[in-house]
Amino acid sequence: MKESYYNFFYPYEHEEGKYVAYNARSNALALIEEKNYKKLVNFREKNYEIDDEKLIEDLKKGFFLIDDDDDELALIRYNLLRNKYSTNRLGLTIAPTSDCNFRCIYCYEKNSINTSYMSEETQKNLINFIKNQLNNIRYLSILWYGGEPLLAIDIIEKLSNEIIELCNKYNVVYNSDMISNGYLLSKKNIETINKCEIKSIQITLDGPPKIHDQRRFLEGGKGTFEKIIYNLYEYKNIIPPVALRINVDKKNVDSINEIIQILKDKNLLDKVNPYLGYVENIDDIYDNNNCLKYNEFSKLDFSFNNSELNSSTITDKYPTILSSFCAADKQNSIVINSDGKMYKCWNDIGIKEMSVGDLNNSNFKPSKILYDYMLYDPTKDNVCSVCKFMPICMGGCPSRRIRKNADRCSRYKYTINEYIQTIAHYIKMR
């Protein structure tokens, strides 16, 4: 019997004489009496036997104690490989157009914005690509992306109808979502979105009108805040659930509460779910001096998640055990641009040297960038392999890693104590 490497213990802030215990590999959360915690410390540091069978049983149940021959790193590696190369799911991020009606100041796609729309040939090849996968998968998920996808709503409708028909024929579970700037969410477009079985939409507001309109404006410079709010308010009864991203950097960090108040005044908080988005400088598009450090953003994000607005849903922010960090390092997850070029991460879209294939020319091709995404193993990384956060981080953001950004770790690295203290107290008080 030995102690798990992935244990975290902190004095419980809400009750003297207790510790909050969290295991990052099993995701177990518990409160432990101080006297019992000291028994575990003595076991760890002095090799004293634990003389309480019930305590041993409880600690084993949460995998705080494990068998001597358990190899936790090997188990994490096994789950990583099993899920990374699983073929029962296919996830596609599809940009039906590279065009956009916005010119956001921090947009990493601004150098690749053009009036390109997915051709009929590329659409046909996309449908054939999906059809060829359907005998081997059980789930298909599509994220409509851009550019601004609503500029190509006719293409989305056409493709959705064909894809849904194929999924029904092959008994594949279908799910679809969209990322939009929200400006073109007219009644007609929302009705089309619903017909296309798009279940949720992510849109962005970066603060109250004055601040938002300085950051997210139309191609000619006109502000966009009022139109987006109008669309959300006017069509709240028919629009799918909205994830409202608030992109935060040093320039607008003090305006978060103002946008929340506007949403309250418009009675929109029952329709939209606000959350904070991290603004980063991708490929030198934005000024690093305007970006928060990721540890600063993580602390801010916790405060927002634990605010009065979100206190009842704080448990939704409980750490998740990951098989990989995101879709970018999974075999069956692909980003497809309007020209048919294929990528592993949406941060790469439009950058041709980051392409890993082409729908119009033999699909995937072996390349260094594909290997960089797919062959990375955090259990063999000199830093990550000895990090106690690895099961809930799995090496951090692949895009930041490939771009040599050292700031790629999970937010929990900076906020794990705050989250488990708050969630433990919330559960105990319910």
N, C-alpha and C positions, 0 to 999 in steps of 0.2 A: 504493500500500500504506500502511495506517495501523494504529495500535493500536486494539483494541476498547476502547470506553468501560467495559466491564463486567469488566475484569481486576482480580484481586486477587493480590498477591504478598506473601509473608511469609517471613522467614528460617526454614528448616526446623529445628525444635527438636531433631530426633533425629539430625541429621548436619550437621556443620560444612561450610560451603562450598556449600550448596545452598539453594534457595528452593522453597517449595511454591507452585504457581500454580493459580489457579481462575478460570474464566470463568463468570459468572452467566447469560449468555445461551445459551451452548452446553452448560453444565454440565460442561465439561472440567476434569479434575484432573490435574496433572502435577508432577514434580520437575524443576527446571532448575538446571544448574550456575551458580554465582555469576558466573563469567566471561561466560556467555551472558546471564544476567540483566542484567549491566552493559551488554552490547551493545544490549539492548532499551531500557534507560534512556537510553543515548546517542542512540539512534534517536528516542526520544520527546522528549527535552529539547534535543538539539543537532542533530537532523536528520542524524545520521551514518548512512551506509549500513551495513546488516548484511552482513558479508562472508562469511557461512556459509550456503550454499544449503540444507544439511540442516537447520540451525536454522530458517531461514525456512519450510521445508516443514513441520516439526513444529509451529511456532507457528501456521501457517495451518490445520493439521489440527484443532487445538483451538479455532480461531477467536480465538486471542489476537492474531493479525494478520489483518486483513480488507482487502478491496479498497477503493480510495479512494471509489468511488461507492456503497458499501454504506451504507444508511440503517438503522441498527439500531433506532432508535425507530419508524420506519415498519413494520419487520418485526414488532416487538412489538405494535404497534397492529393490524396485519393478523391476527395469530394471536389476539389478544384478541377482535376482532369475529367472526372465523370461528368460534370456539368458543363465544362468548357466545350467539350466535343459532343454533347448530347444532340441528337438529331430529331427529337420529337416535337420541337418548336422551331418556328421560323419567325424572326422579327425583322421587319423592313421599315426603315425610315425613308420615305419617298418625297422628293421635291419635284412636283409637277412643273415648276417653273423656277428659274433663277432670278426672275424679275421681282422687284419690291417697290412698293409705293412710299416706304419710309427710308430715311437716311440717318439712322441712330448713330450717336457719336462713338459708341464703343463696339459697333458691329464688326465681327471678325470676317463677315462675308462681303464687306463693302467693296473690296477690290474685285469681286467676282460677280457683282450684280450686273445683269444684262437682260435683254428682252427675250431670252431663250425660253421657249415652252416645249414640253415634251412632245416630240413628233409622233405621228401615228405609227411609224416603224418601231420606235422605242417603246411605245405603249404595247404594241403587239409582242415585242420581245420580252417585256416585263410580264405580261400575262402568261406567255409560254414558260418563262423562268419559274413563275409561281406554280403553274400546272405541273411542271416536272417534279416539284417537291411534294405535292399533296399526297402521294401514296405513302410517303415516309414520315409524315408529321401528323400530330394530333391537334396542334394549336397554331394559328396564324395571327400575328398582331401587326398592325400597320399604324405608323405615325406619319400623318401628312405634315410636311415641312416645307421650307422654302429657302430663299425668297419669301414671298407672302403667298401661301397656298390658295387663299381665296381669290387671287387674281386668275387662278386656273380652276375655278369651281366646276367648269364644264368637263375638264379632264378628270377631276376627282370623281364626279358623278359617273362618268362612263366607266372608268376603271373599277370603281366600287361595285357597280352593278355586275360586272363580269366576275370580279373576285368573289363576291358573295354567292353568286350562282355556282361557281366552282367549289367553294367550301361546302355548300349544301350538298352538292353531288358527291363529294368525297368524304362527307361526314367529318369535316374539320371544324373545330371551334374557332370562330372569327371574332376578333376584337379590333377596334379602330379608334384612334384619338387624333387630335390636331393641335399644332402650335401655330397661332395666328397673332398678328398685332392687334386684331379686334376692330380695326377701322371699317372693314367691309362687312361687318356682321349685320346685314340687312335682314328683314323678315324673310325675303325670298331665299337668301343664302342659308339662313338658319333652317328653313324648311328642307332645303336640299341636304344640308348636313345631317338632319334627322333621318331622312330617307336613306342616306348612305350609312346609317348605323354607326355614326361617329359618336362615341359615348361621352367624351369630355373634350374641353378645349382649354389650352393654356394661353392666356394673354398677359400682357405686361403693362403696368402703370408704375411710373417711377417717382410718384409723389403728387402733390397738388398741381393744379394747372400750370402755374408759372414755372415750376421746376421740371415737370414732365415735358412740357412743350419746348424746353431748351435742350432736351436730351433725345426725344423721340418725335421727330417732326416729319412732315411730308417732303417729298423730293424738292419742292419749291420753297420749303422753309415754314409752311403753315403748321400751326399747332394741331395736335390730335386728341388732346385729353377730353374735351367736351363731347366729341363724336363717339369716342369709346364708351364713356359713361352713359351717354344717351342710349347707345345700343344695348348695353347691359340692363339699364333700367326699363327701357321701352319693351324689350322682348324677354324679360326675365322669366316669363311663364312658359316660353317655348324653347329657350336656349338650353343646351346640355349643361351639366355642372361645369363650373369654370374654376380652374386653378389660376389664381391671380398672382403672378410673379412680380415682386418689387425688387428690381435690380438695385443693389446698394453699393455705393462707394463713398469716398470721403466727401464728395460734393453734395450728396443728398441724404446722408445718414441721419440728419436731424429732422427730416421731413416725414419719417415713417408714420408717426402718429397722426399727421394731418391727412394722409390718404386714408387711413383707417377710419377717421372721423367722417370723412366724406362718404365712405361706403356705408357707415352707420346711418348717416342722415338720409341716404337714398334707400335705406332698407334693403341693401344688397348682400348683407353678410349671410343670409340664408341661401344664397345662390352661389356666391363666390367664396373660395377658400384662399385667403392671402398667405403667402409665404415669401421669405427673403431669398433673392438670387445673388450669387457672388459674381461681381464684375471683375474680369481678369484681362490682362493684356495678352491677347493671342496674336502671335506673329507680328508684334510691334504695331498693332493697329491703334492701341489706346496708350495713354500715358501711365506708366507704372506709378508715378507719384500720386495719381488720383485713386489708385486701388488700395483697398484695405489689405493688410496682412491676413493670411487665412486664419491665424489664431484670433485676430481681432474680430473677423467676421463670425467665427464660430461662437465666440462669447456673445456677440450681438444677436446671433441667430437663436441661441438658447434663451436669452432674455425675451425675445419676441415670442418664442414658442411657449414660454412660461408666463406670458402676460395675461391679463384678465380676459383678453379676447380668446386665447387658446388654452387656458388652464384646464378646461374640461376635456381637451383632446391631447394633453401632454403625453399620454401613454402611446399615442401614435408615433411619437418620436423615440420610442424605445429602440436601442440598438438592434440591428438585424444581422444574423449570421449570414455571411456572403460566401458563395462559391467562387465568384469573381467580382471585381469592383463594379462593373457595369456591362452593358451590352457590347461595348467595343472590343472586349477580349473574349467574346463567345463566337464559336464557329458559325452558328446559324443566325447571325445578326449582321445586317448589311445596310449601309446608307446608299441610296441611289439618287443621283442628280438627274436633272431634266434631260441632260445629254446622254444618259445611260451609263456614265462613269460611276463606278462603285467605290465606296470608301468604308472604313471601319468605324470612323467617328464623325459626327456632324461638324466638329471643329475643323475637319479637313476638307469639307465639301467645296468644290470649285478649285482646289489646289491640285493640279493635275499630277504633280510628282508624288502626291500622297494617295493616288488612286491605286486600288488593288484589283481592278478588273473593269470590264466593260460589257454591259448587256448586249451591245451590238457587235461584239467581237470576242467571242469565246469565253465570256463570263470571267471567272477568277483566273488570275495569273500569278505564278510564284514571284515574290518580290521581297526585298528587304523590309519594306514597311509592313507587309502582311506578317512576316516573321516577327517583327518587333512587337506587334500587337498580340499575336497568338502564342508565341513560344515563351513569353515571360512567365516565370514561376516565382512568386514571392517567397515560397518556402525555401528557395535556393538563393535568395537575395541576402547579402551579408548583413544588411540593416534590418530588413523586414522579417527575416527568419527568426530573429531574437526579440521581436517586438511583441508585447503582450496584447496589442490591439489588432494583430494581424487577422484573426477570424472575423472581425467586423470592419475590416479595411481592405484586406487582400491586395496590398501594394499600392493602394491609392489610385488616383486618376491616371489611366494609361496615356491620355493625350499629354498631360503635364509631364509624365515620365519621359515620353518620347521627345518632347520639346526641352528636356533637361531643366524643367522647373522643379526645384527642390521642395517647393511648398505643395506637395501632392497628397499629404496624409488625410485621413478621415477627420471630420470635425470632432469626433469623440475623443481624439487624442488630447484635445484642449478642454473638453467639457464633460468627460465621463462622470466625474464626481457629482457635478451639478445635476446631470440627468438622472442618475440612479438614486440620488438623495431625494429629488423631487418626485420621481415616479413611485419610489417605495412609500413615501409619505402619502401620496395621493391614493395609492391602493389601500394602505392601512386605514385611512380615514373614511373610505367609501362605506 
